[in-house]
Amino acid sequence: MTGADPYVPGHGDLRYEVVHHDLTLTYALPSNRLEGEAVLLCRAAVQLSQVRLDLQLKPSKVTVSGRPVRRFRSGRGSLTVDLPGPVAAGTEFIVAVRYAGNPRPISMRGMDPAGWEELEDGVIVASQPHGAPSWFPCNDRPSSKSTYALTFTTAADYHVEFSGEPVSARRRGATRTWTFRQDEAIPAYLATVQIGRYRVVDQPAVVPLRVVGPADIRPNGFSASFGLQPQMMAFFVAAFGPYPFSTYTAVITDDDLEIPLESAALSTFGRNVATGDWDNVRLVAHEMAHQWFGNAVTAERWSDIWLHEGFACYAEWLWSEESGGRSAQEWAGHHHAVLAGQSQPQPLVDPTPALMFEDWVYKRGALTLHAVRAEVGDDVFLEVLRSWVARHRGGTVTTPLFEAHCAAVSGRDLGDLFTAWLRKRSLPPLPQAAPGRIRVP
C-alpha cells in the first residue's frame, strides 16, 4: 500500500475515517517510556475486512468494538488489524489499541525527522507532516479529521500541554494527571504534546490566551513579542472571522528552536523568539494565523501546502500594516525582488515533498494573495478570506476550490491570475495597483 498522499508515502488510508481519538497515556521522562491505550471511533468509507493504522510503537492488545482481535500485524510504521467480520460502508466501529515503547522522531526520505523528541529537560512533539504515528495510532493524512480527548500522566513537577482545551490537572503522589479535550475536528499531524518545567501566563483577550514557558524568560523580550498576542488576536478575528477554537496557547520551550511548530489551538516556539525583532514578532503572528488557515481549514493534499503557508505569511504582512510597520505592499515588493533573483524549481501547486517547506513556497503564496487583493480590492478580499473560513471550517480544501471561491465572491474570472502565480515557475510582475493599509471592521 502506497498511502493516501504521495508526499508522505506509506501513511494514511482513504478507506476509513477516524471520527474521535480517546488517548490515555503514561510517560516516564528519565527513560523516555510511553505507555498508552488509544480508543479510536472509526467510520468505514468502503466495505472493510481489515483496517490499517499508522503507529511506530509496539502494540500489545487490539480489540474491535469490544471483541478481541485474533490477528494483527505491526511493523514498518503500521498496524494492520483483521476485523472480526465485514464492516459495511458508512458503519462506525471502535478500534482499541494498547501499546508502549520509546518514542522518537520518524525519518522519511527527503524530509526532516518529525514526531516525539526529547529536549534537554522535557519533550517537544512536532508532528507535521508525518510525525503523529511516533506517539499514537492514527490515520495519518491531512484529509482525515477527528476530535480528541487526552488523559496524560507524568512526573508531577512537569507541566503538560496538548492541542486542545485544558480540563483538569490532578496530583497523586509523585505524578500528575492532565486531561484535555479538542472538540474541533483536526488531522493527526496537528495534535501535539509539550512537556517542560513551565509556568502559565494568562492574557486578557477576545478569546482565552495563555503563554506557557520557563519562568526566566526576559520580561522585555516577552512583552515585545508574545505580549502582542491579544492585539494580534483581535485584529485577526476582525480580518478573518471568529477564532475557530476554544483557546489559544503559545508554548515557549527552554531550548532554542530553529523554527516554531504549528499545531491546533497551540503553537510552540523556542526561547530565542522572545525578542522584539520583527523576524520574531512575525513568527508569533504567523503561527497564530495558522489557526484559521491550516488548522481550521486544511489542505486535502500536501501539494496544496501554500493554502496554509502562503496565507499565514500574508497575515504577517497584514499585521505589519496594522501595527505601524511596513505595509503589505512594501513587503510584497521586498520579497518579489528576492524571488526575482532566484530560479524557482517547481510550480507553487506542486512544490514536491523535499521543497514543500522552502521559503519560496511561503513568499510566493503570500504574493499570490496580494495579487488577488490588488485585483479585487480590500473589501472583497476580506470577504474572500472570511467566507473561505466560514464555509470550510473543520473541513479540507484544494487549490481549485479556492480559485472557484474567489471567482464566486468577487464575480470575476481570475483564471489568468491564478495560472500565472500558481502553475508557472516564472515570476509574474508585482501588481501595479498598490493597496493601502487594510481596514477591518
C-alpha positions in Angstrom: 0.0 0.0 0.0 1.5 3.4 -1.0 -0.5 5.5 1.4 -3.1 8.3 0.9 -0.8 11.1 -0.2 2.2 10.7 -2.5 4.1 13.4 -0.5 4.0 11.1 2.6 4.3 7.6 1.2 3.1 4.8 3.4 0.9 7.0 5.7 -2.8 7.3 5.7 -5.7 5.1 4.4 -8.5 6.5 2.3 -10.8 3.5 3.1 -11.9 4.8 6.5 -12.0 7.9 8.7 -11.2 8.3 12.4 -14.0 10.3 14.0 -12.6 10.6 17.5 -9.4 9.7 19.4 -9.6 8.9 23.1 -6.0 8.7 24.4 -4.8 7.6 27.8 -1.0 7.9 28.1 1.6 7.5 30.9 5.1 8.8 30.3 8.3 8.4 32.2 10.8 11.2 31.4 14.1 9.6 32.5 13.6 6.5 30.4 11.5 8.1 27.6 9.0 5.3 28.1 5.4 5.9 26.8 2.6 3.5 27.6 -0.8 4.1 26.2 -4.3 3.0 25.3 -5.9 4.6 22.3 -9.6 4.1 21.6 -10.5 5.2 18.0 -14.1 5.7 16.8 -13.9 5.0 13.1 -16.2 5.1 10.1 -15.8 2.9 7.0 -15.8 4.7 3.6 -15.9 1.3 1.8 -16.7 -2.2 3.0 -13.7 -3.3 5.1 -12.3 -6.7 6.2 -9.2 -5.1 7.8 -8.1 -1.7 8.9 -4.6 -0.2 8.8 -3.4 2.3 11.3 -0.2 4.3 11.4 1.8 3.5 14.5 5.6 3.3 15.2 5.3 1.9 18.8 4.7 -1.7 19.6 1.0 -2.8 20.1 0.3 -5.5 22.7 -3.5 -5.8 22.5 -6.2 -4.8 20.0 -10.0 -5.1 20.2 -12.6 -4.0 17.6 -15.9 -2.8 19.1 -15.1 -4.7 22.3 -14.3 -8.0 20.6 -10.7 -9.4 20.9 -8.8 -9.5 17.5 -7.4 -12.8 16.6 -4.8 -11.4 14.3 -3.0 -8.1 13.9 0.4 -7.3 12.4 2.7 -4.4 13.1 6.0 -3.2 11.6 7.4 -0.5 9.3 5.3 2.1 11.0 1.9 0.5 10.6 -0.6 -1.7 12.4 -2.9 -3.9 10.3 -5.9 -5.4 12.1 -8.1 -8.2 10.7 -11.6 -7.2 11.6 -13.8 -9.9 13.3 -16.3 -9.6 10.4 -17.0 -7.4 7.4 -17.8 -3.7 8.1 -20.1 -2.1 5.6 -19.5 1.3 4.1 -20.9 4.1 6.4 -20.7 1.9 9.5 -18.9 3.1 12.7 -16.7 0.8 14.6 -14.2 1.1 17.5 -10.6 0.1 17.5 -8.8 0.0 20.8 -5.0 -0.4 20.9 -2.7 -0.9 23.9 0.9 0.0 23.0 4.2 1.0 24.5 7.8 1.9 23.6 10.4 4.6 23.4 9.0 7.3 21.1 11.4 9.1 18.7 11.1 11.2 15.6 10.2 9.5 12.4 12.6 9.8 9.4 11.4 10.0 5.8 13.5 10.4 2.7 13.9 14.0 1.6 12.3 15.4 4.8 13.5 16.4 8.3 12.6 13.9 11.0 9.2 14.6 12.7 7.4 13.5 15.8 8.2 12.9 19.5 11.5 14.3 20.6 13.3 14.6 23.9 14.6 18.0 25.0 17.3 18.7 27.5 14.6 18.7 30.1 11.2 17.8 28.7 9.6 16.8 25.4 8.6 18.5 22.2 6.3 17.0 19.6 6.5 18.3 16.0 4.1 16.0 14.1 3.9 17.9 10.8 3.8 16.3 8.3 4.5 12.6 9.2 5.3 12.5 12.9 1.9 11.7 14.6 2.4 7.9 14.5 5.5 8.4 16.7 3.2 8.6 19.7 -0.3 7.4 18.9 -2.2 5.2 16.4 -3.9 7.3 13.7 -5.0 7.6 10.1 -2.1 9.9 9.3 -3.4 12.1 6.4 -4.4 15.8 6.4 -7.8 14.9 4.8 -8.9 12.8 7.9 -10.0 14.9 10.9 -11.2 13.8 14.3 -11.9 15.2 17.8 -9.7 14.3 20.7 -9.7 13.5 24.4 -6.4 13.1 26.2 -5.5 11.8 29.7 -1.8 12.2 30.3 0.1 11.1 33.4 3.8 12.1 34.1 6.0 13.4 36.8 4.3 15.9 39.0 6.9 18.7 38.7 6.4 18.9 34.9 3.7 20.9 33.1 1.9 19.3 30.1 0.1 21.0 27.2 -1.9 19.5 24.4 -3.5 21.0 21.3 -6.9 21.3 23.0 -8.7 22.8 25.9 -7.3 22.0 29.4 -9.9 20.3 31.6 -8.1 19.3 34.8 -4.8 18.6 36.4 -4.7 16.3 39.5 -1.7 15.3 41.5 -1.3 11.9 43.1 2.0 11.4 44.9 4.9 11.8 42.5 2.7 12.1 39.4 0.2 14.4 38.0 -2.6 13.5 35.6 -3.7 16.1 33.0 -6.9 15.9 30.9 -7.7 17.8 27.8 -10.2 17.8 25.0 -10.4 19.1 21.5 -13.9 19.4 20.2 -13.0 20.8 16.8 -12.0 18.1 14.3 -8.3 18.2 13.4 -5.9 16.0 11.4 -3.5 13.8 13.4 -0.5 16.0 12.4 -1.9 18.9 14.3 -2.1 17.0 17.6 0.8 17.7 19.9 2.1 17.2 23.4 4.6 19.6 25.1 6.2 18.8 28.4 8.5 21.0 30.5 9.1 22.9 33.7 6.8 25.7 32.7 4.6 28.4 34.3 1.4 29.8 32.8 0.7 33.5 32.0 -2.9 34.3 31.1 -3.5 37.1 28.7 -6.8 39.1 28.6 -8.1 38.9 25.0 -11.2 38.4 22.9 -10.6 34.6 23.3 -8.7 32.9 26.2 -5.0 33.2 25.6 -2.1 31.7 27.5 1.6 31.7 27.3 3.3 28.7 28.8 7.1 28.7 29.3 10.1 28.9 31.6 9.9 31.4 34.5 13.1 33.2 33.5 12.0 34.4 30.0 13.3 38.0 29.7 10.3 40.3 30.5 11.2 42.9 27.9 11.5 40.4 25.1 8.3 38.7 26.2 6.4 41.9 26.1 7.7 42.9 22.7 6.7 39.6 21.1 4.3 37.3 22.9 2.9 40.4 24.8 1.4 41.5 21.4 -0.8 38.3 21.1 -4.0 39.9 22.4 -3.8 42.7 19.8 -2.9 40.2 17.1 -5.9 38.0 18.0 -8.3 41.0 18.0 -7.0 42.0 14.5 -7.1 38.5 13.1 -10.7 37.9 14.4 -11.7 41.2 12.7 -9.9 40.3 9.5 -10.6 36.5 9.2 -13.7 35.9 11.3 -14.3 34.2 14.6 -11.4 32.3 16.2 -12.1 28.6 15.3 -11.0 27.0 18.6 -11.9 27.5 22.2 -8.5 28.6 23.5 -5.1 29.5 22.1 -1.8 28.6 23.8 1.8 29.6 23.0 4.4 27.3 24.4 8.0 28.6 24.8 10.4 25.8 25.3 13.5 26.1 27.5 15.6 25.3 24.4 16.2 27.5 21.3 14.3 26.2 18.2 15.2 26.8 14.6 11.6 27.3 13.6 8.3 27.4 15.5 5.9 24.5 15.4 2.3 24.6 14.3 -0.5 22.6 15.9 -4.2 23.1 16.6 -5.0 25.7 19.2 -1.3 25.7 20.3 1.9 26.9 18.8 5.4 26.1 20.1 8.4 28.4 20.0 12.0 28.4 21.2 13.0 30.8 23.9 15.0 32.6 21.1 11.7 34.0 19.7 11.1 36.1 22.9 12.5 39.3 21.5 11.0 42.3 19.8 12.9 41.8 16.5 10.5 41.8 13.5 11.8 38.4 12.4 10.5 37.0 15.7 7.3 39.1 16.0 6.2 37.9 12.6 6.6 34.3 13.6 4.2 34.9 16.6 1.7 36.3 14.1 2.3 33.6 11.5 1.6 30.7 13.9 -1.5 32.4 15.3 -2.8 32.9 11.8 -2.4 29.2 11.1 -5.3 28.6 13.4 -7.6 29.8 10.6 -5.5 28.8 7.6 -4.2 25.3 8.0 -5.8 24.2 11.3 -9.5 25.1 10.8 -9.3 25.0 7.0 -6.9 22.3 6.0 -5.4 21.3 2.6 -6.7 17.9 1.5 -3.3 17.2 -0.1 0.2 18.2 1.0 0.9 19.5 -2.5 -1.5 22.4 -1.7 0.6 23.5 1.3 0.5 27.1 0.0 -3.1 27.2 1.3 -1.5 27.1 4.7 1.8 28.8 4.5 1.0 31.5 1.9 -2.0 32.6 4.0 -0.1 32.7 7.3 2.8 34.5 5.6 0.4 37.1 4.2 -1.1 37.5 7.7 2.4 38.6 8.9 2.3 41.4 6.3 -1.2 42.4 7.3 -0.1 42.5 11.0 2.9 44.7 10.0 0.5 47.1 8.4 -1.9 47.1 11.4 0.9 47.6 13.9 2.6 50.6 12.1 5.3 48.7 10.4 5.9 48.2 6.7 2.8 47.9 4.5 1.8 44.7 2.8 2.7 46.4 -0.5 6.2 47.1 0.8 6.7 43.6 2.0 5.4 42.3 -1.3 7.9 44.5 -3.2 10.7 43.3 -1.0 10.0 39.6 -1.4 9.1 39.9 -5.0 12.6 41.3 -5.6 14.2 38.5 -3.7 12.3 35.8 -5.6 13.0 37.6 -8.9 16.7 36.9 -8.3 16.1 33.1 -7.8 15.2 30.2 -10.0 12.0 28.6 -8.9 12.3 24.8 -9.3 8.6 23.9 -9.2 5.1 25.3 -9.6 3.5 26.5 -6.4 0.7 23.9 -6.6 3.2 21.1 -6.6 6.4 22.1 -4.8 7.5 18.4 -4.2 7.9 16.8 -0.7 11.5 17.9 -0.4 10.7 21.6 -1.1 7.2 21.9 0.4 8.5 24.0 3.4 11.0 26.1 1.5 10.8 29.8 1.9 9.8 30.5 -1.7 6.5 28.5 -1.1 5.6 30.8 1.7 6.5 34.0 0.0 5.1 33.2 -3.5 1.9 32.0 -1.8 1.6 35.3 0.0 2.4 37.2 -3.2 -0.5 35.3 -4.9 -2.9 36.6 -2.2 -1.5 40.1 -2.6 -2.2 39.9 -6.3 -5.8 38.8 -5.6 -6.2 41.7 -3.1 -4.9 44.2 -5.7 -7.2 42.8 -8.3 -10.5 42.7 -6.3 -10.0 45.4 -3.7 -9.8 45.2 0.1 -13.5 44.8 0.9 -13.9 41.9 -1.5 -10.6 40.4 -0.5 -11.6 40.3 3.2 -14.9 38.8 2.3 -13.0 36.1 0.3 -10.9 35.2 3.5 -13.8 35.4 6.0 -16.2 33.4 3.8 -13.5 30.8 3.0 -13.0 30.1 6.7 -16.7 30.2 7.5 -17.7 27.7 4.7 -14.8 25.2 5.2 -14.1 25.3 8.9 -13.4 21.8 10.1 -13.1 20.6 6.5 -10.4 20.1 3.9 -9.9 22.1 0.7 -8.0 22.2 -2.6 -6.5 24.9 -4.8 -9.2 24.6 -7.4 -11.8 25.0 -4.7 -10.1 28.3 -3.6 -10.0 29.5 -7.2 -13.7 28.9 -7.6 -14.4 30.5 -4.3 -12.5 33.7 -5.3 -14.4 33.9 -8.6 -17.8 33.4 -6.9 -17.2 36.0 -4.2 -15.6 38.6 -6.5 -17.7 38.0 -9.5 -14.6 38.0 -11.7 -12.7 35.4 -13.8 -9.3 35.2 -12.1 -8.1 32.2 -14.1 -5.2 34.0 -15.7 -4.0 35.4 -12.4 -4.0 32.0 -10.7 -2.4 30.3 -13.7 0.4 32.8 -13.6 1.1 32.7 -9.9 0.3 29.0 -9.1 1.1 26.9 -12.2 4.0 28.6 -13.9 7.5 28.8 -12.5 8.3 32.2 -13.9 7.5 35.0 -11.5 4.7 37.3 -12.6 5.2 41.1 -12.3 4.3 42.7 -9.0 0.7 44.1 -9.1 0.8 47.8 -10.1 -2.3 48.6 -8.1 -0.8 49.2 -4.7 -3.3 48.6 -1.8 -3.2 50.9 1.1 -3.4 49.9 4.7 -6.2 47.3 5.0 -9.2 48.5 7.1 -11.1 45.9 9.1 -14.4 46.4 10.9 
